[in-house]
Amino acid sequence: LKDLKGVSTTTSLAELGMDSMMSVEIKQTLEREFEIFLTAQDIRSLNFSKLQEMCAKQEESDTKKESHNEVESVVGLKMLIQVIGHGDVNPEMILRLPSKGETDREEVFLIPGIEGVGSVFLNLASKIKAPATCLQLGIGNDEMSIFDMANKLLPHVLNRNKNRRHFVVAGYSYGASVAIELMRQLEAKGLDGRLILIDGAPQHLKTIIDEHLQSKSKEELQNSVLLGVLNMLVPSKTSELSVELEKSTSWENKLENFIKHIPTDKFDMSVEHQKALCTAVYKRLLAAQSHDISTLSPIRASITLIKPTLASVRNASEDYGLSKVTNNTVEIYHVNGNHVTMLDNEKVAAAINGDAVEDAESFKAEIMKK
């Protein structure tokens, strides 16, 4: 359309001749620019009146954001993946992090997000006082449940600390669910510990997947993963790939189509690792969706939950359902930032170090005064 004067603003886009490729482009633009997540049917019923209203609200929101210096929100797969396209993945399960390494402190174990690599912790590690080790999930354990992931990490933790009875485990994002199960396994062996969860929990992870990926089938989830990764690297290629994915009949075929759209200068990984990483993300999402701890006894460890001031999801309980995970206390702290930027906050390191962290209620009250 070159001239809207002759078009009613209440006429739906479907009536104006919108095709499937246009629908994908509109959907991704709304998610990227407006943080609005609509179904295919919602897109078809959109009209120019509604779009103009969205633009007006976005401009108002941008003005408020600039005046309050708020942090940017993250949407889609960017909520779960922070490290991508930066060289082949280190295959070692145990990765020593560059912390301060004070020898009078017990080693801290950190479990990363869904991509499973320790580089996400590099900035945080410099603020951790104790020796710090990342328990990498790797990219070759595609069929594992979250219970299996924890079981595979357990012997490595025990072997590094044969004379210890107390452990400190921190899990970020997807890794929080794995951290809970690792602590459960440690407790089953008569050990105990302190658990720090950085914007993550089983219930919260499922809500992130529901709100940010909105996939009703495995096929739709496969498409969401590949389109999400491509959107981070080459946004202009997503519409073309979307059409090809709809015609693909298998995950392997979809991966081949995905690889064809990745310029070599955008994804600094071998083709083999590109495929393995995408497969790992997809399979871990399935593992998160099927992860059920409702019949398990609560763990004994106390939990410290660190949440960003810019909420990751719209529909989440204050403690992310963690009061049902432990029969001990759940302390909740809020730090400035979003799901990604919060890792750089000093308070996250303070919680891991066991230092005093500002009381959550006092912090909320301070925010409300501003």
N, C-alpha and C positions, 0 to 999 in steps of 0.2 A: 504494500500500500504506500503510495506516494503522497496522497492527500486525504486527511481524515475528515475534511469538511462534509463530504458526502456519505459518511459512515456513521451510523448511530453508535454512541458510546456504550449502549446496553446490548449490542449484538455480540454474541459469544464468538470467541476465536475459532471454534469449530465451524460455526456457520460462515465464517469469513474464509474458510479453506485451509485452515492449519493442518499440516501433515505431521507424520510421526517425528521427522527430524526437527521440525520447528518446535514441536512439543518438548522434545528433549532439551533443546537450547533454552527454551523459556523456563523449564523446570530448574535447570542448573544455574541460570542467571538469578532466579528468585532465591535459590539457596545461597549462592555466593554473595549477592549484593544486599539481599533483604533478610536473610536468615529465616526464610519462609519455606516450609516443607509441605508440598501439595501432592496429592495422588494424581494419577493420569486423568481421572474423571474430573477432579477439581480444575486441572489445567484446561480441559475442554470447555468448561463452563465459565472461564474467565472472560472478561470483556475490558474495553479500554477505560471504562469508568472505574472499575476496581483497580486496574493497573495505575491509573493516575492517583488514586487514593493511597496506594502503597508508596508511590514516589514521594507524595507530600509527607507521609509519616516518616519515611526514611530521612528526608531532608531535615525534618524537625529533630529526629533522633541524632543525626550527625551534628547538628548545632549544639545540642545538649552535651554530646560526648566530647566535643572540642572544649566547651566551657568547663567541664568537670575533669578533663584530662583522663578519661576512662580508658581502660585497656580494650583492645579489639577482641571480639568473640571469635571462636573457631567453630566451624560447622563441618558436617559430613565426615568423611574418613580422616580429615585433618585432626579431628578430635582424638583419634586413636594412634595415628602414625606421625611421629616427629622426625625420625631419622630414615631417610630414603635417598637412594641415588648417590651415595658417597663411598663408593668402592665396595668390593666384595666383603661379605660378612666374616668376621673373625670366628672360626669354627670352635674355638675353645669354650667349654662350658664355664670354666672359672676364669674370670678376668679381674686382675688386681687393678683397683682404681687409684688415681693419684690424690689420695687424701693426705692429711697431715701426719697420719700414721703414728700417733703417740703410743708408745709401747706399754704404758700402764693402763691402757684401755682395751676392752675386749673387741675383737673383730666384729664389724657390722656387715651383714649380708643384704644386698639390694637386688630386687627382681624388677626388670624393666617392663615396658609396655608391650603391646602386641607384636611389634617387630622383633622383640626379643634380644636386642643388642645393647651393650653397656655404654655406648657413646652418648646416650641420652643423659647420663649421669655425670659427664665430665666436669661441667661447671659446678654442680652441687658437690662433687667429691672434694673439691679444694677447700670446702668449708667444714668437712667432716673431720672431727678430731681423731677418731680411732682408725686403725687399719680398716680399709673398706674393700669388699669384694663384690663384684657383680656376678650373679648367677644367671648366665645367658641362657635363653630358651632355644637359641639356634634356629635353623631353618630346615632341618632334616627330620623333624619329629611330627610329621603331618597328621597322623591319625591319633595322636594322644589326647586324652581327656585332661582336664585340669588336675584331677587326682593323679594321673600318670605323670604329668609334668613335675608335680611336687615329689612324687616317689623317686623320680630319676635324679632330682637335685639332692635328696636326703643324704645318700652316702657320701657325697662330696663335702657336705657341711660337716658331717660327723667325722670324717677322716681329717679334716683340717683342724678340728678342735676336740681331740680325743679325751682330754681331761676336763672339759667344761661341762657345767650343769645348766648354765644360763646362756641364752642366745638373744641377740637383737636382730630382728628381721624387718626390713622395710620393703614395701611393694608399691609400685607406682602404676596407676591406671589399670590396665589388664593384669599386671603383675600382682596387684593387691589380692586377687582371688587365689593366685598360686601361693602367695605368701601365707594366707590363712591356712591352706591345706598343708604347707610345709610345717607350720607351727603345730598343727594337729598331729602330724607324724612325729615331731620331736617330743610332744607331750606323751604320746603313746609309748615312748621309750623312757618315760620317767623324768624327762628334762622339762625345763620351763623357759620362759623368755618374755620379751617385750616386743610388741607388734606395732609398727608405724605404717599406716595406710595413707598414701598420698593421692587424694581424690579417686579412690577406688573401693569397690566392694562388689560381691556377686550380684546383688540386686541392682546396684547402680550401673554396673556394666551392661546388664540386660536392657536397662532403660536407655542408655546411650545408643545401643544398637537399634532399639525400636524407634527412637526419636530421630537419629541422624542417618540411618541407612534405610529404614522403612521398606524392608523386603518381605514379601509374603510367601516366598518359596526359595528353595536352594538356587534355582536358576537366576532369580532376581538378585539374590545375595551375591552370586558370582559376578553378575554384571556390575553391581554396586561397587564391589572391590576393585575390579579392573578399571572402571570409569573413574572411581575416586582417586586411584593412584595416577592415572593418566592426567586427571584434572590438576593434580599438584605439579606435574611436570610440563605438560603441553596442553593447556586448557582448550586451545583452538581445535584440537583433534578429537574431542570427546563426542561430538555429534556424529561424526563419521564412524567412529568405533561403535557407538551405540547401535547403529543400524546393522553393522556386521555381527554384533553379539546376538541380536535377536534371531539371526539366521543360523547361528552356530548350534551344534547339537551335542557338544561335549566340552568339558572343562579344558581339555588339551587343545581343542580347536580354538576355543576362546583365547587361550594363552598365546597361540600362534598369531592370531589377529591383533592382540594387544602388542606383542613384540614388534610387529610391522610398523606401528605408529610411534615408536620411541626413537627419537634422534640419539645418536651415540654421544652427543655432547650434553644430553639432559639426564642420562641415567648411567653413572660411572660404575656399572656392574656388568659382569659377564652375562650373556643371555641365560646361561644355566642358573645363575644366582637370581636374576630377575624373575624367572619362572618359579624358582623355589621360594622366594620371598612372598610373592603374590599367593602362592598355594598355602604357605604357612599362615598368612593373615586370614585367608578364607577358612581354612580348617580350624583355626583358633576361634574364629567367630562362631562357628558351629559348636565347638566345645563349650563356649560361654553360654550359648543358648540352651544347651542340654544340661548344663551344670546344676545339680540339685543337691542341696545340703539340708533340706527340710527334715529329713529323717535322722540326721546325725546329731549327736550330743554336742552342746556348746563347748568351745575350747575354754581353758582356764586363764589364758593370758589376758592382760589388760590391753586395750586397743587405743591408740592415739590416731584420730582421724584428722587429716589436714585438708581443708576445703578452700577453693578459690573464691574470692568475692564475686566474680562473674561466674554464675552457676553453669555447670556443664549441661544440665538438662532442666526441663521445666517441671517435671513431675518426679520429685524425689523426697523421701522423708528426711528429716534433719540429720539422722544418724545413718542414713543409707541402709537401714535394716540391720545394722551391726549389733544392736541390743539382743538379737536372736542368735547371733554368731558366737557370742561369749557370755559366760555367766559372771564375768568381771566387769570392770568399769569401761565405759567408752567416753574418752575425753575428746571434745571437738574444738578445733581451732580454725579460724579463718585467716587467710593471708591474701594480700592484694595480688591480683592477676587473674588469668584464666587457666584452663586445664594445662596449657603448655608453659606459659610464662611463670607460673607459680613455682616451678622447680628452682628458679633463681632467687627466690625469697629467702632471706636470712632465717626466718622462723622455721622453715622446713628443716634446715640443717640443725637448728637448735633442738627441735623435737627428736631428731635422730641422735644427737649428742647427749640427750637426757638433760639438757639445760632448761631453765625456766622459759616457758612460752607464755605470752600474754593470754590472760584469761579470755575465753571466747565471748562471754557475756559482756565483759568490759569493752572488748573490741567492737562488738556490735553496737553498744551504746555510744561509743565514740563516733562511729560511722554515722549514726542517726542524727548526731548533733550538727554534722557538716551540711 
